[in-house]
């Protein structure tokens, strides 16, 4: 019994707390259907059963339990950005599904739509990482059928775990997320698993390394199927580091002690700041994925809540995201607005000409007078976002709420407004995480999406939240052990001890008694 009490107080209770923390993190990163909007506001995707002439139909699969956001949105941005491809998403059904980082979407089509001809039969299938790789048999069967019909299968990151449940990787060369490779070699020895490569092509199967590598895998498909000039055009827009290199070699990563921020933040999510991710319509998909994934899906430094004027927005290339209306937003600690840029040829957010400045109200300094990152308080006097340029230079639809309608006094960060030469959408977010949570946290986040980290600033404030939580857990474990020891000693002191006085002699039998017994 004593051992059971010690085990309960020193191991089971802390483990239960860590398990509850991890569950909370996953629920925030992959929100269920009860979060935010109750469903699509514009109805089912209004597509046809035939792709436009000359365009290659591409289906990006969405797992019912959730998919990794950048695995989905990275290839979507690249392929849907080219007129050579007709890109749409496919789920088991058309109910809302989660993407990591707090995002939610509605599949354009169901598997049944493909079978019935209501949607084009795909020639390319993109398979992102699913929260449950074997959880959607209908999608596994679809992958096999497309492959059997000479279609191309494109597995992104841990999407290869989904592919291992189909059998199409038997006898093939493939790669995956770096921390999965050793386990895949043990569990699926029939596949030759390659490390240190951004992507691996074996016949009609293309697989990529971790998370952001799907962007380069998609650019490779553009190069093969739409030509080098189209790859150059899209690659220059996205600006992924090293995208125009002919080499696919990348560092072969290993788990090290410096990776501690990843599990620590995932297991201790309590008292996280709450970030409102304001999504202007027509924002590029990678800019959205970078913010949602890094803050809420990899670094786990914030609880991310996607916001918009209503319950749904459409991105630059037609991807639909469900959001919480700003009028229903909970209390927020910060607002992140991706996609807003000002620069040469585009009006600044304040409506002024070059040099570019962030919007400012009475008494608020311009960007040129502020230190990076671009952060400003919201409130009255700030201009409306309506009519401002999107990341593609397109006007936003009328009706987008003004900054004055956002929660007053909440700081606003515009990642794309502080992009530096050579940046992609990931770089300003990583630098921001380094400033707010430390260089180690940002470097670990970059490692876990296999992204070449930029030069990261130092000088982040002391991480009080995570330090106090870790210290509290340690003290709880120590206190549990101490209580168990006290209980054990108290129990020993009150339990009667067996008779053990060896000095007390048993009285000898009297002679008369012995004689009586003998008779």
C-alpha positions as CSV (number, residue, x, y, z in Angstrom):
1,X,0.0,0.0,0.0
2,X,2.8,2.4,0.9
3,X,4.4,1.8,-2.5
4,X,1.1,2.5,-4.2
5,X,0.8,5.9,-2.4
6,X,4.3,6.9,-3.3
7,X,3.7,5.9,-7.0
8,X,0.4,7.8,-7.0
9,X,1.8,11.0,-5.5
10,X,5.1,11.2,-7.3
11,X,4.4,9.8,-10.7
12,X,0.7,9.4,-11.6
13,X,-0.5,12.8,-10.6
14,X,2.3,14.8,-12.5
15,X,1.9,12.5,-15.5
16,X,-1.8,13.1,-15.5
17,X,-1.2,16.8,-15.4
18,X,1.2,16.6,-18.3
19,X,-1.2,14.4,-20.2
20,X,-4.0,17.0,-19.6
21,X,-1.7,19.7,-20.8
22,X,-0.8,17.9,-24.0
23,X,-4.5,17.2,-24.7
24,X,-5.3,20.9,-24.2
25,X,-2.5,21.8,-26.6
26,X,-3.8,19.4,-29.3
27,X,-7.4,20.6,-28.9
28,X,-6.3,24.1,-29.4
29,X,-4.0,23.3,-32.3
30,X,-6.7,21.1,-34.0
31,X,-10.0,22.7,-32.9
32,X,-13.1,20.6,-33.2
33,X,-16.2,21.4,-35.1
34,X,-17.8,23.2,-32.1
35,X,-15.1,25.9,-32.2
36,X,-15.9,29.2,-34.0
37,X,-18.2,29.2,-37.0
38,X,-20.7,26.4,-37.2
39,X,-20.0,25.6,-40.8
40,X,-19.5,27.0,-44.3
41,X,-21.5,30.2,-45.0
42,X,-21.4,30.0,-48.8
43,X,-22.5,26.4,-49.2
44,X,-20.7,23.5,-50.9
45,X,-17.9,24.3,-53.4
46,X,-19.4,25.2,-56.7
47,X,-17.1,23.2,-58.9
48,X,-17.8,20.9,-61.8
49,X,-16.8,17.4,-62.7
50,X,-14.3,18.4,-65.3
51,X,-11.2,20.6,-64.9
52,X,-10.7,23.5,-67.2
53,X,-9.1,22.6,-70.5
54,X,-5.3,22.1,-70.2
55,X,-5.3,22.2,-66.4
56,X,-4.1,19.2,-64.3
57,X,-6.6,18.2,-61.5
58,X,-4.9,18.1,-58.1
59,X,-6.7,16.8,-55.0
60,X,-5.3,17.8,-51.6
61,X,-6.6,15.4,-49.0
62,X,-7.9,16.5,-45.6
63,X,-8.0,14.0,-42.7
64,X,-11.2,13.9,-40.8
65,X,-9.3,14.2,-37.5
66,X,-7.1,17.0,-38.7
67,X,-4.1,17.7,-40.9
68,X,-0.9,19.8,-40.6
69,X,-1.7,23.3,-41.9
70,X,1.6,23.9,-43.8
71,X,1.5,20.4,-45.4
72,X,-1.8,21.5,-46.9
73,X,-1.5,25.3,-47.5
74,X,2.1,25.2,-48.8
75,X,1.5,23.0,-51.8
76,X,-1.9,24.6,-52.3
77,X,-0.3,28.1,-52.6
78,X,2.3,26.9,-55.0
79,X,0.1,24.7,-57.3
80,X,-3.1,26.8,-57.2
81,X,-0.9,29.8,-58.0
82,X,-0.2,28.4,-61.5
83,X,-2.8,28.2,-64.3
84,X,-1.4,24.8,-65.1
85,X,-3.2,23.2,-62.2
86,X,-6.8,22.9,-61.0
87,X,-6.5,22.4,-57.2
88,X,-9.2,21.4,-54.8
89,X,-9.4,19.8,-51.4
90,X,-11.0,16.4,-50.7
91,X,-12.3,14.9,-47.5
92,X,-14.3,11.8,-46.6
93,X,-17.2,14.2,-46.4
94,X,-17.7,17.9,-46.5
95,X,-18.0,18.6,-42.8
96,X,-15.5,21.1,-41.3
97,X,-12.1,19.7,-40.5
98,X,-9.2,21.0,-38.5
99,X,-5.7,22.2,-39.6
100,X,-2.9,22.7,-37.1
101,X,-2.4,26.1,-35.5
102,X,-6.1,26.6,-34.8
103,X,-7.3,26.7,-38.4
104,X,-10.4,25.0,-39.8
105,X,-11.7,24.5,-43.3
106,X,-14.4,22.8,-45.3
107,X,-13.3,20.2,-48.0
108,X,-14.3,21.3,-51.5
109,X,-15.4,17.8,-52.4
110,X,-16.0,14.4,-50.8
111,X,-14.7,11.1,-52.0
112,X,-18.2,10.4,-53.2
113,X,-18.0,13.5,-55.4
114,X,-15.0,12.0,-57.2
115,X,-16.7,8.7,-57.7
116,X,-20.0,10.2,-59.0
117,X,-18.3,12.6,-61.4
118,X,-19.4,15.7,-59.5
119,X,-15.7,16.5,-59.1
120,X,-12.7,15.9,-61.5
121,X,-10.8,12.7,-61.1
122,X,-7.4,13.8,-59.8
123,X,-4.2,13.1,-61.7
124,X,-2.2,14.2,-58.6
125,X,-3.0,13.6,-55.0
126,X,-1.3,15.5,-52.2
127,X,-1.2,13.7,-48.9
128,X,-0.4,15.8,-45.8
129,X,0.2,14.5,-42.3
130,X,-3.0,13.4,-40.6
131,X,-3.5,13.2,-36.9
132,X,-4.7,9.6,-37.4
133,X,-2.8,8.2,-40.4
134,X,-5.1,5.1,-40.7
135,X,-8.3,6.8,-39.6
136,X,-9.8,7.4,-43.0
137,X,-10.0,4.2,-45.0
138,X,-11.9,6.0,-47.8
139,X,-8.9,8.3,-48.4
140,X,-6.5,5.4,-48.3
141,X,-8.5,3.6,-50.9
142,X,-8.6,6.8,-53.0
143,X,-4.8,7.0,-52.9
144,X,-4.4,3.4,-54.1
145,X,-6.9,3.9,-56.9
146,X,-5.3,7.1,-58.2
147,X,-1.9,5.4,-58.1
148,X,-3.3,2.3,-59.9
149,X,-4.6,4.6,-62.6
150,X,-1.1,6.0,-63.2
151,X,-1.7,9.1,-61.1
152,X,1.1,10.8,-59.1
153,X,1.1,10.6,-55.3
154,X,2.7,13.5,-53.4
155,X,3.3,12.7,-49.7
156,X,4.3,15.7,-47.6
157,X,6.2,15.3,-44.4
158,X,4.5,12.7,-42.1
159,X,2.0,12.2,-44.9
160,X,4.2,9.3,-45.7
161,X,2.8,7.6,-42.6
162,X,-0.6,7.7,-44.3
163,X,1.0,6.2,-47.4
164,X,2.5,3.3,-45.4
165,X,-1.1,2.1,-44.8
166,X,-1.7,1.8,-48.5
167,X,1.2,-0.4,-49.6
168,X,2.3,1.8,-52.5
169,X,5.7,2.5,-50.8
170,X,6.7,-1.2,-50.8
171,X,10.0,-1.5,-52.7
172,X,10.2,2.3,-53.1
173,X,12.6,5.0,-52.0
174,X,11.0,7.7,-49.8
175,X,11.6,10.3,-47.1
176,X,9.6,11.8,-44.3
177,X,9.8,14.1,-41.3
178,X,13.2,13.7,-39.8
179,X,12.2,12.4,-36.4
180,X,10.0,9.7,-38.0
181,X,12.6,8.1,-40.2
182,X,14.2,5.7,-37.7
183,X,10.8,4.4,-36.6
184,X,9.7,4.0,-40.2
185,X,12.8,2.0,-41.0
186,X,11.9,-0.4,-38.2
187,X,8.2,-0.6,-38.9
188,X,8.3,-0.6,-42.7
189,X,11.6,-2.2,-43.8
190,X,10.2,-2.8,-47.3
191,X,10.7,0.9,-48.1
192,X,14.2,2.5,-48.4
193,X,14.0,5.5,-46.2
194,X,16.3,8.4,-47.2
195,X,17.5,11.1,-44.8
196,X,19.1,14.4,-45.6
197,X,17.0,15.0,-48.7
198,X,14.4,17.8,-49.2
199,X,12.4,15.5,-51.5
200,X,12.7,12.1,-53.0
201,X,11.1,11.1,-56.3
202,X,10.6,7.4,-57.1
203,X,8.5,6.9,-60.2
204,X,5.0,8.2,-59.7
205,X,5.6,8.9,-56.0
206,X,7.1,12.1,-54.6
207,X,7.8,12.4,-50.9
208,X,9.2,15.3,-48.9
209,X,11.0,16.0,-45.7
210,X,9.4,17.9,-42.8
211,X,6.5,20.4,-43.1
212,X,7.8,23.3,-45.1
213,X,9.6,21.0,-47.5
214,X,6.2,20.4,-49.2
215,X,6.6,23.9,-50.7
216,X,9.8,22.9,-52.5
217,X,8.3,19.5,-53.5
218,X,5.4,21.4,-55.1
219,X,7.8,23.7,-56.9
220,X,9.5,20.7,-58.3
221,X,6.2,19.5,-59.7
222,X,5.6,22.9,-61.3
223,X,9.0,22.7,-62.9
224,X,8.3,19.2,-64.3
225,X,4.7,19.8,-65.4
226,X,4.5,23.5,-66.2
227,X,8.1,24.4,-67.1
228,X,11.1,26.1,-65.4
229,X,9.8,29.6,-66.2
230,X,6.6,29.0,-64.2
231,X,8.7,27.5,-61.4
232,X,10.8,30.7,-61.4
233,X,7.8,32.9,-61.3
234,X,6.1,31.2,-58.4
235,X,9.4,30.6,-56.5
236,X,10.3,34.2,-56.7
237,X,6.9,35.2,-55.2
238,X,7.2,32.7,-52.3
239,X,10.9,33.3,-51.8
240,X,11.7,30.1,-49.8
241,X,15.4,30.0,-49.0
242,X,17.3,28.0,-51.5
243,X,14.3,27.3,-53.7
244,X,16.2,27.9,-56.9
245,X,19.0,25.4,-56.0
246,X,19.4,22.2,-58.0
247,X,20.5,20.4,-54.8
248,X,18.0,18.7,-52.6
249,X,20.5,18.0,-49.8
250,X,19.6,19.3,-46.3
251,X,21.1,18.7,-42.9
252,X,20.1,15.3,-41.4
253,X,18.5,16.3,-38.1
254,X,18.6,14.5,-34.7
255,X,16.8,15.1,-31.4
256,X,19.1,16.9,-29.1
257,X,18.8,18.5,-25.6
258,X,18.4,21.9,-27.2
259,X,15.0,20.7,-28.5
260,X,13.5,21.0,-25.0
261,X,11.2,24.0,-25.9
262,X,9.1,21.8,-28.2
263,X,7.9,19.3,-25.5
264,X,8.0,21.8,-22.7
265,X,5.6,24.3,-24.4
266,X,3.4,21.4,-25.7
267,X,3.0,19.9,-22.2
268,X,2.5,23.2,-20.3
269,X,0.0,25.3,-22.2
270,X,-1.7,26.9,-19.2
271,X,-1.8,30.7,-19.1
272,X,-0.6,31.0,-22.7
273,X,-1.3,34.4,-24.4
274,X,-4.2,34.4,-26.7
275,X,-3.5,35.7,-30.2
276,X,-6.2,36.8,-32.6
277,X,-5.1,35.8,-36.1
278,X,-7.0,38.3,-38.2
279,X,-7.4,36.9,-41.8
280,X,-8.0,39.5,-44.5
281,X,-9.6,37.9,-47.6
282,X,-7.2,37.1,-50.4
283,X,-4.2,36.7,-48.1
284,X,-1.6,34.2,-49.5
285,X,-1.9,30.7,-48.0
286,X,1.7,30.4,-46.9
287,X,1.5,33.7,-45.0
288,X,-1.5,32.3,-43.1
289,X,0.1,28.9,-42.5
290,X,3.4,30.5,-41.2
291,X,1.6,32.4,-38.5
292,X,-0.9,29.7,-37.5
293,X,1.7,26.9,-37.6
294,X,4.6,28.6,-35.9
295,X,2.7,30.3,-33.0
296,X,0.1,27.6,-32.4
297,X,1.2,24.4,-34.0
298,X,5.0,24.1,-33.5
299,X,6.4,26.6,-31.0
300,X,3.2,26.4,-29.0
301,X,3.8,29.9,-27.6
302,X,0.2,31.1,-28.0
303,X,-3.4,30.0,-28.3
304,X,-4.3,31.1,-31.8
305,X,-7.9,32.1,-32.7
306,X,-8.6,32.8,-36.4
307,X,-10.7,36.0,-36.8
308,X,-12.5,37.7,-39.7
309,X,-15.5,39.9,-40.3
310,X,-17.8,36.9,-40.6
311,X,-17.4,33.2,-40.3
312,X,-15.5,32.4,-43.4
313,X,-12.8,33.9,-45.7
314,X,-11.4,32.9,-49.0
315,X,-7.6,33.1,-49.5
316,X,-5.6,34.4,-52.5
317,X,-6.1,31.2,-54.5
318,X,-9.5,30.1,-53.3
319,X,-8.9,28.1,-50.1
320,X,-11.8,28.5,-47.7
321,X,-11.1,29.0,-43.9
322,X,-13.6,29.1,-41.2
323,X,-13.2,31.9,-38.6
324,X,-14.6,33.4,-35.5
325,X,-16.4,36.7,-36.3
326,X,-14.5,39.6,-34.7
327,X,-17.7,40.6,-32.9
328,X,-17.5,37.3,-31.0
329,X,-13.8,37.3,-30.3
330,X,-12.8,36.5,-26.7
331,X,-10.4,38.6,-24.7
332,X,-7.1,38.8,-26.7
333,X,-3.5,39.6,-25.8
334,X,-2.4,40.4,-29.3
335,X,-3.6,40.6,-32.9
336,X,-1.6,39.1,-35.8
337,X,-2.6,40.3,-39.3
338,X,-0.7,38.4,-42.1
339,X,-0.5,39.4,-45.7
340,X,-0.6,43.2,-45.3
341,X,2.4,44.8,-47.1
342,X,3.3,48.3,-48.2
343,X,6.1,48.9,-50.6
344,X,7.1,50.1,-54.0
345,X,4.1,50.4,-56.3
346,X,1.5,49.8,-53.5
347,X,-0.1,52.3,-51.3
348,X,0.9,52.2,-47.7
349,X,-1.5,51.2,-45.1
350,X,-1.9,54.8,-44.1
351,X,-2.8,55.6,-47.6
352,X,0.5,57.5,-48.1
353,X,3.0,57.1,-50.8
354,X,6.5,55.8,-50.3
355,X,8.4,55.5,-48.0
356,X,6.0,52.9,-46.6
357,X,4.6,53.4,-43.1
358,X,2.2,51.4,-41.0
359,X,-1.2,52.9,-40.2
360,X,-1.2,55.2,-37.3
361,X,-3.7,57.4,-35.5
362,X,-3.2,60.6,-33.6
363,X,-0.1,60.3,-31.5
364,X,1.0,57.0,-32.9
365,X,4.5,57.0,-34.5
366,X,5.1,55.7,-38.0
367,X,7.0,52.5,-38.7
368,X,10.1,54.4,-39.5
369,X,10.1,55.8,-36.0
370,X,9.4,52.4,-34.3
371,X,11.7,49.5,-33.6
372,X,11.0,46.2,-35.3
373,X,8.7,44.3,-35.1
374,X,5.8,46.3,-36.4
375,X,3.5,46.5,-33.5
376,X,1.0,49.1,-32.7
377,X,-2.1,49.5,-30.6
378,X,-5.5,49.3,-32.2
379,X,-8.3,51.7,-31.5
380,X,-10.1,54.7,-32.8
381,X,-8.4,56.9,-35.3
382,X,-6.8,54.1,-37.2
383,X,-7.8,53.6,-40.9
384,X,-10.1,50.9,-42.2
385,X,-8.6,47.8,-43.8
386,X,-11.2,48.0,-46.5
387,X,-9.6,48.7,-49.9
388,X,-6.0,48.1,-48.7
389,X,-3.7,45.9,-50.8
390,X,-3.5,42.2,-50.1
391,X,-0.3,40.3,-50.4
392,X,-1.0,39.9,-54.1
393,X,-1.7,43.5,-54.6
394,X,-5.5,42.9,-54.9
395,X,-8.0,45.1,-53.1
396,X,-9.8,43.6,-50.1
397,X,-13.6,43.3,-50.4
398,X,-15.6,46.0,-48.9
399,X,-16.9,45.4,-45.4
400,X,-13.6,44.2,-43.9
401,X,-13.7,45.7,-40.3
402,X,-11.5,48.6,-39.5
403,X,-8.8,48.4,-36.9
404,X,-11.0,50.7,-34.8
405,X,-13.5,47.8,-34.6
406,X,-10.9,45.4,-33.3
407,X,-10.4,45.1,-29.5
408,X,-9.1,48.5,-28.2
409,X,-5.7,48.5,-26.7
410,X,-4.6,45.2,-28.1
411,X,-1.2,45.3,-29.8
412,X,-1.2,44.6,-33.6
413,X,1.6,42.8,-35.4
414,X,1.8,42.9,-39.2
415,X,4.4,40.2,-40.2
416,X,4.6,41.1,-43.9
417,X,5.1,44.8,-43.2
418,X,8.5,44.0,-41.6
419,X,9.7,41.4,-44.1
420,X,13.4,41.9,-45.0
421,X,15.0,41.2,-48.4
422,X,15.1,37.5,-49.0
423,X,12.3,36.7,-46.5
424,X,9.5,34.2,-47.0
425,X,6.3,34.3,-44.9
426,X,8.1,32.3,-42.2
427,X,11.0,34.6,-41.4
428,X,9.2,37.5,-39.7
429,X,7.2,35.1,-37.6
430,X,10.4,33.3,-36.4
431,X,12.1,36.6,-35.6
432,X,9.0,37.6,-33.7
433,X,9.0,34.4,-31.6
434,X,12.7,35.0,-30.9
435,X,11.8,38.4,-29.6
436,X,8.9,37.3,-27.5
437,X,9.9,33.9,-26.3
438,X,13.6,33.5,-27.0
439,X,16.0,32.4,-29.7
440,X,16.0,28.8,-28.6
441,X,12.2,28.6,-29.0
442,X,12.3,30.1,-32.5
443,X,15.3,27.9,-33.6
444,X,13.6,24.8,-32.4
445,X,10.4,25.8,-34.2
446,X,12.3,26.2,-37.4
447,X,14.0,22.8,-36.9
448,X,10.6,21.1,-36.5
449,X,9.3,22.5,-39.7
450,X,12.6,21.9,-41.4
451,X,13.0,25.5,-42.4
452,X,16.3,27.3,-42.7
453,X,16.1,29.7,-39.8
454,X,17.0,33.4,-40.4
455,X,19.3,35.4,-38.2
456,X,17.3,35.5,-34.9
457,X,17.4,38.4,-32.6
458,X,18.1,38.1,-28.9
459,X,16.9,40.0,-25.9
460,X,13.6,38.2,-25.3
461,X,12.1,38.8,-21.8
462,X,12.6,36.1,-19.2
463,X,10.1,33.2,-19.9
464,X,8.2,33.5,-16.6
465,X,5.2,31.5,-17.6
466,X,6.9,28.4,-18.7
467,X,9.5,28.6,-16.0
468,X,7.0,28.9,-13.2
469,X,4.9,26.1,-14.6
470,X,7.9,23.8,-14.8
471,X,9.0,24.8,-11.3
472,X,5.5,24.2,-10.0
473,X,5.4,20.8,-11.6
474,X,8.7,19.9,-10.0
475,X,7.6,21.2,-6.6
476,X,4.4,19.2,-6.9
477,X,6.3,16.0,-7.6
478,X,8.7,16.7,-4.8
479,X,5.9,17.5,-2.4
480,X,4.1,14.3,-3.4
481,X,7.2,12.2,-2.7
482,X,7.6,14.0,0.7
483,X,3.9,13.4,1.7
484,X,4.2,9.8,0.7
485,X,7.3,9.4,3.0
486,X,5.5,11.1,5.9
487,X,2.4,8.9,5.4
488,X,4.6,5.8,5.4
489,X,6.4,6.7,8.6
490,X,3.1,7.5,10.4
491,X,1.7,4.2,9.4
492,X,4.8,2.3,10.7
493,X,4.5,4.2,14.0
494,X,0.9,3.3,14.7
495,X,0.8,-0.4,13.6
496,X,1.3,-2.8,16.6
497,X,4.5,-4.6,16.6
498,X,4.7,-8.4,17.1
499,X,5.7,-9.8,20.6
500,X,9.5,-10.1,20.6
501,X,10.8,-9.8,24.2
502,X,13.3,-12.5,24.2
503,X,14.4,-11.7,27.9
504,X,11.0,-12.7,29.3
505,X,11.1,-16.4,30.3
506,X,8.2,-18.7,30.1
507,X,7.3,-20.0,33.6
508,X,8.4,-23.5,34.2
509,X,5.7,-26.1,34.8
510,X,5.3,-27.1,38.4
511,X,6.2,-30.5,39.5
512,X,2.6,-31.2,40.5
513,X,1.4,-30.2,37.1
514,X,3.9,-32.4,35.3
515,X,2.9,-35.2,37.5
516,X,-0.8,-34.6,36.9
517,X,-0.2,-34.6,33.2
518,X,1.8,-37.8,33.3
519,X,-1.0,-39.5,35.2
